Amino acid sequence: MRPADLAREHGISTQAIRNYERDGFLPPAERTPTGYRIYTEQHAAALRAHLALVPAYGHATAGAVMTAVHADRLGDALTELDRGHAQLLRDRETLTAVRAAVGHLTDGAAPRTGLPALPGPRSVGEVAHRLGVTPATLRAWEAAGILVPGRERATGHRRYLPADVRDAELAHLLRRGGYRLEHIATVLRQIRTAGGTGELAAALDGWQQRLTARGLAMLTASARLDDYLRLHPESARRA
């Protein structure tokens, strides 16, 4: 096969094919005596696997998986996939908890996330560690009006109560869903004032659709990667 043959199947450029090979996403191609690349069905399967991994796990993880496979580090490749599945599960659990919070709002009760609450006031560092973000990220969300933690009178340090941690969890969820800071701030203000939840419900419905699409994409990516591994040299199956 020529680069154009691989590119045509996916509607991408021949330069993209060469870039994927250069970056290790495809196995090295042999060359003709005149220097032209020769691709085989093995390269076509690798390209299908890589392009299927992108919508399922993102560009960085897709690249890490393919380069690990080509370096005979199958265990590392599978670990990358495991991390993606773990993140998807966490997103699903958080979404379920947020929907429960919306239900409490609708019932007129105090909103709760359903997640294990952090007892007592917590520092910005502790909340950042819980979410897997940096303290600077939480301070940026506060500047955007998303979070409104209290302050210690004597020191001025931020104090995150359980409701503040709930707001941070929700903000983290919506941020991963691709929502802008100003949109998230609007949603959090609605929760804090126990006002209308229509915009929040729409945001959560959109994120649910994204999670479903990502889960289905993971199934497709797994099938494409398995197809490729069956064509890859047997050494690549060693974990």
C-alpha positions as CSV (number, residue, x, y, z in Angstrom):
1,M,0.0,0.0,0.0
2,R,1.0,3.6,-0.6
3,P,0.5,6.4,2.0
4,A,-2.3,7.7,-0.1
5,D,-4.1,4.3,0.1
6,L,-4.1,4.4,3.9
7,A,-5.0,8.1,4.0
8,R,-8.0,7.7,1.6
9,E,-9.8,5.2,3.9
10,H,-9.9,7.8,6.7
11,G,-10.1,11.1,4.9
12,I,-6.7,12.3,6.2
13,S,-3.6,13.6,4.5
14,T,-0.6,11.5,3.4
15,Q,1.5,13.8,5.6
16,A,-0.6,12.7,8.6
17,I,0.3,9.1,7.8
18,R,4.0,9.9,7.7
19,N,3.7,11.9,10.9
20,Y,2.0,8.9,12.6
21,E,4.8,6.7,11.5
22,R,7.4,9.2,12.7
23,D,5.8,9.5,16.1
24,G,5.6,5.7,16.6
25,F,1.9,5.3,16.2
26,L,2.5,3.0,13.2
27,P,5.2,0.4,12.8
28,P,8.2,1.5,10.7
29,A,7.5,1.0,6.9
30,E,9.9,-0.6,4.6
31,R,11.2,1.3,1.6
32,T,11.6,0.7,-2.1
33,P,15.0,1.0,-3.7
34,T,14.0,4.5,-4.7
35,G,13.0,5.4,-1.1
36,Y,9.2,5.2,-1.3
37,R,7.4,3.8,1.8
38,I,5.7,0.5,1.5
39,Y,2.7,-0.1,3.8
40,T,1.0,-3.4,4.5
41,E,-2.3,-4.5,6.1
42,Q,-0.4,-4.4,9.4
43,H,0.0,-0.7,9.0
44,A,-3.6,-0.3,8.0
45,A,-4.7,-2.1,11.1
46,A,-2.4,0.0,13.3
47,L,-3.9,3.2,11.8
48,R,-7.5,1.9,12.4
49,A,-6.6,1.1,16.0
50,H,-4.9,4.5,16.6
51,L,-7.8,6.5,15.1
52,A,-10.4,4.5,17.1
53,L,-8.4,5.1,20.3
54,V,-8.5,8.9,19.9
55,P,-12.2,9.6,20.4
56,A,-12.3,6.9,23.2
57,Y,-9.3,8.0,25.3
58,G,-7.9,11.2,23.8
59,H,-4.9,11.9,21.6
60,A,-2.3,11.6,24.3
61,T,-3.5,8.2,25.6
62,A,-4.0,6.9,22.0
63,G,-0.4,7.8,21.2
64,A,0.9,6.3,24.4
65,V,-0.9,3.1,23.8
66,M,0.4,2.7,20.2
67,T,4.0,3.6,21.0
68,A,4.0,1.2,24.0
69,V,2.7,-1.6,21.7
70,H,5.5,-0.9,19.2
71,A,8.1,-0.9,22.0
72,D,6.9,-4.4,23.1
73,R,5.5,-2.9,26.3
74,L,2.0,-4.3,26.2
75,G,1.5,-4.0,29.9
76,D,2.1,-0.3,29.7
77,A,-0.4,0.0,26.9
78,L,-3.0,-1.9,28.9
79,T,-2.3,0.3,32.0
80,E,-3.1,3.4,29.8
81,L,-6.4,1.9,28.8
82,D,-7.2,1.0,32.5
83,R,-6.7,4.6,33.5
84,G,-9.2,5.7,30.8
85,H,-11.8,3.2,32.1
86,A,-11.2,4.2,35.7
87,Q,-11.8,7.9,34.8
88,L,-15.0,7.0,32.9
89,L,-16.3,5.1,35.9
90,R,-15.5,8.0,38.2
91,D,-17.3,10.4,35.8
92,R,-20.3,8.1,35.8
93,E,-20.4,7.9,39.6
94,T,-20.0,11.6,40.0
95,L,-22.7,12.2,37.4
96,T,-25.1,9.9,39.4
97,A,-24.3,11.8,42.6
98,V,-24.9,15.2,40.9
99,R,-28.3,13.9,39.6
100,A,-29.2,13.0,43.1
101,A,-28.3,16.5,44.2
102,V,-30.6,17.9,41.5
103,G,-33.3,15.6,42.8
104,H,-32.9,17.0,46.3
105,L,-33.1,20.5,44.9
106,T,-36.3,19.7,43.1
107,D,-37.8,18.2,46.3
108,G,-36.8,21.4,48.2
109,A,-34.3,19.5,50.4
110,A,-30.7,20.4,51.1
111,P,-28.6,19.4,48.0
112,R,-26.3,16.4,48.5
113,T,-23.9,14.7,46.1
114,G,-24.1,11.2,47.5
115,L,-20.3,11.1,47.6
116,P,-18.4,10.4,50.9
117,A,-18.3,13.8,52.6
118,L,-15.0,15.2,53.9
119,P,-15.6,15.8,57.6
120,G,-15.1,19.3,58.9
121,P,-13.5,22.2,57.1
122,R,-10.8,21.3,54.5
123,S,-7.9,23.2,53.0
124,V,-7.6,24.1,49.4
125,G,-4.8,21.6,49.1
126,E,-6.9,18.8,50.5
127,V,-9.8,19.5,48.2
128,A,-7.4,19.8,45.2
129,H,-5.9,16.4,46.1
130,R,-9.4,14.8,46.3
131,L,-10.2,16.0,42.8
132,G,-6.8,15.4,41.2
133,V,-6.3,19.1,40.3
134,T,-3.9,21.8,41.5
135,P,-4.8,24.4,44.2
136,A,-4.2,27.0,41.5
137,T,-7.2,25.5,39.5
138,L,-9.5,25.8,42.6
139,R,-8.4,29.4,43.0
140,A,-9.1,30.1,39.4
141,W,-12.6,28.6,39.8
142,E,-13.1,30.8,42.8
143,A,-12.1,33.9,40.8
144,A,-14.6,32.9,38.2
145,G,-17.4,32.8,40.8
146,I,-17.7,29.0,40.7
147,L,-16.5,28.4,44.3
148,V,-17.1,30.6,47.3
149,P,-15.2,29.0,50.2
150,G,-15.1,30.7,53.5
151,R,-12.0,32.1,55.2
152,E,-10.3,31.6,58.5
153,R,-10.5,34.9,60.5
154,A,-7.1,34.7,61.9
155,T,-5.1,33.4,58.9
156,G,-7.3,34.2,55.9
157,H,-6.8,30.6,54.7
158,R,-9.7,29.1,52.7
159,R,-12.1,26.7,54.5
160,Y,-14.0,24.2,52.3
161,L,-17.1,23.0,54.0
162,P,-19.0,19.9,52.7
163,A,-21.2,22.0,50.5
164,D,-18.1,23.7,49.0
165,V,-16.5,20.3,48.3
166,R,-19.8,19.3,46.6
167,D,-19.6,22.4,44.4
168,A,-16.0,21.6,43.5
169,E,-17.0,18.0,42.5
170,L,-19.7,19.4,40.3
171,A,-17.4,22.0,38.8
172,H,-14.8,19.3,38.0
173,L,-17.4,17.1,36.3
174,L,-18.7,19.9,34.1
175,R,-15.3,21.1,33.3
176,R,-14.3,17.7,32.0
177,G,-17.5,17.8,30.0
178,G,-16.1,20.8,28.1
179,Y,-18.3,23.5,29.7
180,R,-16.8,27.0,30.0
181,L,-16.1,28.6,33.4
182,E,-18.8,31.2,33.0
183,H,-21.4,28.4,32.3
184,I,-20.3,26.4,35.3
185,A,-20.5,29.5,37.5
186,T,-24.2,30.0,36.4
187,V,-25.0,26.3,37.2
188,L,-23.3,26.6,40.7
189,R,-25.2,29.8,41.5
190,Q,-28.4,28.0,40.7
191,I,-27.6,25.2,43.1
192,R,-26.5,27.5,45.8
193,T,-29.7,29.5,45.6
194,A,-31.9,26.4,45.0
195,G,-33.3,28.1,42.0
196,G,-34.4,26.6,38.7
197,T,-32.5,23.5,37.7
198,G,-33.4,23.5,34.0
199,E,-30.0,24.6,32.8
200,L,-28.2,22.2,35.1
201,A,-30.4,19.3,33.9
202,A,-29.6,20.1,30.3
203,A,-25.9,20.2,31.2
204,L,-26.1,16.9,32.9
205,D,-28.0,15.3,30.0
206,G,-25.3,16.5,27.6
207,W,-22.6,15.1,29.8
208,Q,-24.5,11.8,30.0
209,Q,-24.6,11.6,26.2
210,R,-20.8,12.2,26.1
211,L,-20.1,9.5,28.6
212,T,-22.2,7.0,26.6
213,A,-20.5,8.0,23.4
214,R,-17.1,7.6,25.1
215,G,-18.0,4.2,26.4
216,L,-19.2,3.0,23.0
217,A,-16.0,4.4,21.5
218,M,-14.0,2.4,24.0
219,L,-15.7,-0.8,22.8
220,T,-14.8,0.0,19.2
221,A,-11.3,0.9,20.1
222,S,-10.8,-2.3,22.0
223,A,-11.9,-4.3,18.9
224,R,-9.6,-2.4,16.5
225,L,-6.7,-2.7,18.9
226,D,-7.3,-6.4,19.2
227,D,-7.4,-6.7,15.4
228,Y,-4.1,-5.0,15.2
229,L,-2.4,-7.1,17.9
230,R,-3.4,-10.2,16.1
231,L,-1.3,-9.0,13.1
232,H,1.5,-7.5,15.3
233,P,4.5,-9.8,15.9
234,E,4.0,-12.2,18.8
235,S,6.5,-10.3,21.0
236,A,4.1,-7.4,21.3
237,R,1.7,-9.7,23.2
238,R,4.1,-10.0,26.1
239,A,3.0,-7.8,29.0
